[in-house]
Amino acid sequence: RPGTSAEAVEAAWRKVIQRYGLKKESRIGYSIGVAYPPDWGEHTISLRPGDKTVLEPGNVVHSILGMWMDGWGIEISETILVTETGHETLTKFPREIHVKS
C-alpha cells in the first residue's frame, strides 16, 4: 500500500517464511515501467532489506517470490500496481497450482 517502504514489504514476507524455517537471500521484487525497453535492472525500487524507497500510488512492481530447495521449488510472480488505497494485481493468470514434473 502507499506509504510503505520497500524494505517493510520484504520484512513482512521474511517474517512469514521464517515461521516455516525458510529464507530467501535475493530480493522479492523490483519496479517496472520506467525504462524503455523494460528492464528488470531499473533499480528504482527493490523489495529487499535496506531499500527505504516509499511506495507511492502509480508505482508498479514485479513481485518474484521464488523459492528453490533440494528437490522442489515454487515460483509466484505478480505484477502489482500501487493504488491510492492499496494495490491492484495486474496479472490475470488463473489462480491455481501448476505442477511441472
GULUM-221338 format. One record per residue (C-alpha): x, y, z. Coordinates in pm, 1 decimal, padded with zeros to 6 digits, always signed. Layout:
{px = X; py = Y; pz = Z}
...
END
This chain:
{px = +00000.0; py = +00000.0; pz = +00000.0}
{px = +00117.9; py = +00357.1; pz = -00047.5}
{px = +00337.8; py = +00491.7; pz = +00229.4}
{px = +00503.9; py = +00154.2; pz = +00292.2}
{px = +00879.2; py = +00126.1; pz = +00236.6}
{px = +01024.9; py = -00132.6; pz = +00001.6}
{px = +01219.4; py = -00287.2; pz = +00290.4}
{px = +00899.6; py = -00316.2; pz = +00500.6}
{px = +00733.8; py = -00518.3; pz = +00223.1}
{px = +01030.5; py = -00756.7; pz = +00218.9}
{px = +01035.2; py = -00776.0; pz = +00600.6}
{px = +00668.9; py = -00884.7; pz = +00605.4}
{px = +00748.1; py = -01162.2; pz = +00354.4}
{px = +01055.6; py = -01270.8; pz = +00551.8}
{px = +00859.2; py = -01283.8; pz = +00878.6}
{px = +00608.9; py = -01527.5; pz = +00726.3}
{px = +00859.6; py = -01762.3; pz = +00562.4}
{px = +01081.2; py = -01770.1; pz = +00873.4}
{px = +00792.6; py = -01932.0; pz = +01062.4}
{px = +00845.9; py = -02232.3; pz = +00834.5}
{px = +01224.2; py = -02238.5; pz = +00858.8}
{px = +01269.8; py = -02086.2; pz = +00512.6}
{px = +01477.6; py = -01794.2; pz = +00393.2}
{px = +01531.7; py = -01613.6; pz = +00066.0}
{px = +01861.8; py = -01439.1; pz = +00001.8}
{px = +01762.8; py = -01239.1; pz = -00305.8}
{px = +01517.5; py = -00951.9; pz = -00336.0}
{px = +01148.4; py = -01032.0; pz = -00369.7}
{px = +01063.3; py = -00774.3; pz = -00634.2}
{px = +01157.1; py = -00465.3; pz = -00829.8}
{px = +00997.5; py = -00170.4; pz = -01005.2}
{px = +00899.6; py = -00187.3; pz = -01370.1}
{px = +00780.7; py = +00066.9; pz = -01621.5}
{px = +01039.9; py = +00344.5; pz = -01602.5}
{px = +01282.3; py = +00232.0; pz = -01872.1}
{px = +01218.0; py = +00150.3; pz = -02235.4}
{px = +01263.9; py = -00117.7; pz = -02330.9}
{px = +01153.2; py = -00262.1; pz = -01993.7}
{px = +01446.5; py = -00383.0; pz = -01786.7}
{px = +01448.5; py = -00580.1; pz = -01459.8}
{px = +01752.2; py = -00379.5; pz = -01356.3}
{px = +01590.8; py = -00034.4; pz = -01332.1}
{px = +01685.8; py = -00014.7; pz = -00961.4}
{px = +01418.9; py = +00245.8; pz = -00884.4}
{px = +01251.0; py = +00024.9; pz = -00622.5}
{px = +01396.7; py = -00302.7; pz = -00498.8}
{px = +01195.1; py = -00506.0; pz = -00246.7}
{px = +01488.7; py = -00600.1; pz = -00023.3}
{px = +01640.2; py = -00510.5; pz = +00313.2}
{px = +01789.7; py = -00162.2; pz = +00310.6}
{px = +01572.9; py = -00008.6; pz = +00037.8}
{px = +01395.8; py = +00276.1; pz = +00212.6}
{px = +01207.7; py = +00386.7; pz = -00100.6}
{px = +00847.3; py = +00462.7; pz = -00005.6}
{px = +00582.2; py = +00315.1; pz = -00233.9}
{px = +00353.5; py = +00571.6; pz = -00396.2}
{px = +00032.4; py = +00544.6; pz = -00599.9}
{px = +00124.5; py = +00469.5; pz = -00959.6}
{px = +00434.2; py = +00262.2; pz = -00876.0}
{px = +00436.1; py = -00078.9; pz = -01043.5}
{px = +00642.9; py = -00365.4; pz = -00905.8}
{px = +00711.9; py = -00715.8; pz = -01027.3}
{px = +00694.6; py = -00945.4; pz = -00725.9}
{px = +00912.0; py = -01257.3; pz = -00762.2}
{px = +00852.1; py = -01488.4; pz = -00470.2}
{px = +01051.6; py = -01784.7; pz = -00598.5}
{px = +01192.0; py = -02040.1; pz = -00355.3}
{px = +01421.3; py = -02322.2; pz = -00467.8}
{px = +01508.6; py = -02611.1; pz = -00236.8}
{px = +01671.3; py = -02950.8; pz = -00285.3}
{px = +01426.4; py = -03147.8; pz = -00498.2}
{px = +01146.2; py = -02889.9; pz = -00511.1}
{px = +01066.6; py = -02525.9; pz = -00563.6}
{px = +00791.5; py = -02272.1; pz = -00610.7}
{px = +00753.4; py = -01966.2; pz = -00833.5}
{px = +00499.8; py = -01693.2; pz = -00765.4}
{px = +00522.6; py = -01394.5; pz = -00996.4}
{px = +00283.9; py = -01098.4; pz = -00986.4}
{px = +00276.3; py = -00753.3; pz = -01140.7}
{px = +00128.6; py = -00514.6; pz = -00884.0}
{px = +00012.7; py = -00153.4; pz = -00916.5}
{px = +00022.2; py = +00059.6; pz = -00601.2}
{px = -00309.6; py = +00249.9; pz = -00584.3}
{px = -00435.4; py = +00537.0; pz = -00368.5}
{px = -00599.7; py = +00290.3; pz = -00128.6}
{px = -00383.9; py = -00020.6; pz = -00157.3}
{px = -00289.2; py = -00223.6; pz = -00461.7}
{px = -00421.3; py = -00388.4; pz = -00777.1}
{px = -00284.9; py = -00715.9; pz = -00908.9}
{px = -00234.2; py = -00673.9; pz = -01283.5}
{px = -00153.1; py = -01039.3; pz = -01350.1}
{px = -00461.7; py = -01212.3; pz = -01491.9}
{px = -00328.1; py = -01569.7; pz = -01485.7}
{px = -00567.6; py = -01826.5; pz = -01329.9}
{px = -00508.9; py = -01878.4; pz = -00955.9}
{px = -00440.9; py = -02249.6; pz = -00939.8}
{px = -00141.1; py = -02470.7; pz = -00878.3}
{px = +00050.4; py = -02571.8; pz = -01190.5}
{px = +00285.8; py = -02864.5; pz = -01137.1}
{px = +00580.6; py = -02910.9; pz = -01370.6}
{px = +00735.3; py = -03254.8; pz = -01345.7}
END
